[in-house]
Amino acid sequence: LQFANYEKEQNPVLKEGKKQSYEKAFENYKKMIHTAIRQWIILAREQGVKYFIGGPIGCGAFDNNPDVVAEIVAEEFVNYGGKMTFIYGAFTGEKDPNMKKFYNAFKKAHQNAS
């Protein structure tokens, strides 16, 4: 999955010919990520996937904020993941700086769901 990065945009964003504030653009960006992640998780669940391998989607070349992505992935997984087990894909090894962000985001999402 690839996402456009609104985080680095500090100027109003044009949408349908109208200026949009940074805050509104960022909220739309987060909604887009929520929707895409939710669809991905539901599809995997419906296909009988038991182990869901994920990570900081779009946080490399697309420079998305891993804190935001971790929070959204965790929230959507807790809400829609069913009995699947989430496995963090640490593609850069055990020193991956995003691993702890995902751990903390999942911990928070589980606490909020309780």
Secondary structure, 3 states (H helix, E strand, C coil): CCCCCCCCCCCCEEECCEEECHHHHHHHHHHHHHHHHHHHHHHHHHCCCCEEEECCCCCCCCCCCHHHHHHHHHHHHHHHCCCCEEEECCCCCCCCCCHHHHHHHHHHHHHHHC
